[in-house]
């Protein structure tokens, strides 16, 4: 098998792939935050004792998908660094990657552990610390939407 040449690596259209992945990532976040979770809330799912487990399952999958998107965005920007605007774009990608790491490995497990009902004889309730974690989540989501939208605007 012949070794891959530099032309083979350049056959990937990094710009189009970057825009596609960013658009997918931002739109899937909007879908989860403004369609799926409010629908579950309206259906009364959040009052069920197993909601924390189901919510963690949903966010476990979604957070890993976000990690893949963040890694691809960072890689595409590193491959494409050709101009002075590349430093700012890489900084935005680093912000997005940091937010994704924080949500995946710190925020989601903490929210899940607080919401877990370990006593079958007590009704499910929302712990006091959950409001602070929800506020942190929404601040991080707003930062993600701003950084992702700004990056998408710069690359589009």
PAZAGU-366683 format. One line per 2 residues: their letters; for each residue x, y, z of C-alpha. Coordinates in steps of 0.02 Angstrom, whole numbers, plus 50000, padded with zeros to 5 digits. Example, Ala and Ser with C-alpha at 12.3 -4.5 7.8 and 13.67 -1.06 7.14 Angstrom:
BEGIN
AS> 50615 49775 50390 | 50684 49947 50357
This chain:
BEGIN
XX> 50000 50000 50000 | 50071 50169 49952
XX> 50102 50304 50079 | 49974 50445 50081
XX> 50032 50603 49997 | 50000 50780 50054
XX> 49869 50799 49917 | 49768 50657 49997
XX> 49757 50754 50160 | 49706 50913 50071
XX> 49562 50827 49984 | 49455 50854 50140
XX> 49362 51018 50128 | 49395 51075 50306
XX> 49297 51236 50288 | 49136 51151 50234
XX> 49158 51014 50364 | 49190 51141 50500
XX> 49033 51241 50458 | 48930 51081 50447
XX> 48989 51015 50616 | 48968 51185 50701
XX> 48792 51204 50630 | 48747 51027 50684
XX> 48818 51054 50858 | 48730 51220 50890
XX> 48564 51161 50816 | 48566 50999 50916
XX> 48601 51098 51075 | 48453 51212 51036
XX> 48345 51058 51003 | 48392 50977 51168
XX> 48378 51136 51273 | 48222 51212 51198
XX> 48122 51063 51132 | 48167 50898 51216
XX> 48191 50955 51397 | 48038 51072 51400
XX> 47933 50932 51323 | 47988 50813 51460
XX> 47949 50946 51589 | 47776 50978 51516
XX> 47739 50791 51513 | 47775 50781 51699
XX> 47931 50675 51681 | 48032 50782 51801
XX> 47921 50730 51947 | 47955 50545 51917
XX> 48079 50462 52034 | 48187 50393 51892
XX> 48201 50556 51796 | 48379 50590 51856
XX> 48435 50423 51786 | 48346 50451 51621
XX> 48410 50631 51610 | 48588 50574 51643
XX> 48570 50443 51506 | 48513 50575 51383
XX> 48651 50696 51431 | 48783 50558 51437
XX> 48756 50522 51252 | 48737 50705 51204
XX> 48891 50761 51300 | 48998 50629 51213
XX> 48931 50689 51046 | 48977 50867 51097
XX> 49153 50809 51139 | 49171 50737 50964
XX> 49107 50900 50888 | 49224 51005 50995
XX> 49372 50896 50948 | 49329 50906 50763
XX> 49306 51096 50769 | 49475 51116 50855
XX> 49559 50999 50730 | 49482 51086 50580
XX> 49536 51256 50643 | 49712 51194 50677
XX> 49724 51124 50501 | 49657 51285 50426
XX> 49759 51411 50526 | 49810 51524 50382
XX> 49769 51699 50436 | 49775 51820 50580
XX> 49595 51780 50625 | 49648 51600 50660
XX> 49709 51645 50836 | 49539 51714 50886
XX> 49449 51567 50807 | 49562 51446 50900
XX> 49525 51540 51062 | 49338 51520 51030
XX> 49364 51335 50995 | 49459 51319 51159
XX> 49314 51403 51250 | 49192 51282 51169
XX> 49302 51132 51214 | 49319 51192 51394
XX> 49131 51215 51412 | 49103 51041 51342
XX> 49229 50963 51462 | 49149 51055 51609
XX> 48974 50996 51563 | 49026 50818 51525
XX> 49137 50777 51672 | 49082 50897 51809
XX> 48909 50972 51788 | 48806 50826 51719
XX> 48869 50697 51846 | 48843 50821 51989
XX> 48665 50861 51933 | 48627 50676 51914
XX> 48693 50632 52085 | 48592 50771 52167
XX> 48433 50719 52079 | 48451 50533 52116
XX> 48317 50470 52235 | 48397 50339 52347
XX> 48251 50320 52468 | 48104 50230 52388
XX> 47986 50280 52529 | 48008 50468 52510
XX> 47930 50567 52367 | 48048 50639 52239
XX> 48096 50821 52265 | 48217 50944 52190
XX> 48367 50974 52306 | 48414 51153 52350
XX> 48583 51142 52261 | 48501 51095 52097
XX> 48449 51275 52061 | 48630 51332 52069
XX> 48682 51192 51952 | 48542 51237 51831
XX> 48598 51418 51833 | 48778 51362 51797
XX> 48716 51251 51656 | 48620 51394 51574
XX> 48766 51514 51590 | 48880 51385 51507
XX> 48749 51353 51372 | 48733 51540 51337
XX> 48923 51553 51323 | 48923 51401 51208
XX> 48789 51478 51096 | 48883 51644 51090
XX> 49053 51567 51054 | 48983 51440 50931
XX> 48876 51569 50842 | 49020 51691 50832
XX> 49136 51556 50765 | 49004 51500 50640
XX> 48981 51681 50583 | 49170 51703 50562
XX> 49187 51542 50462 | 49031 51561 50358
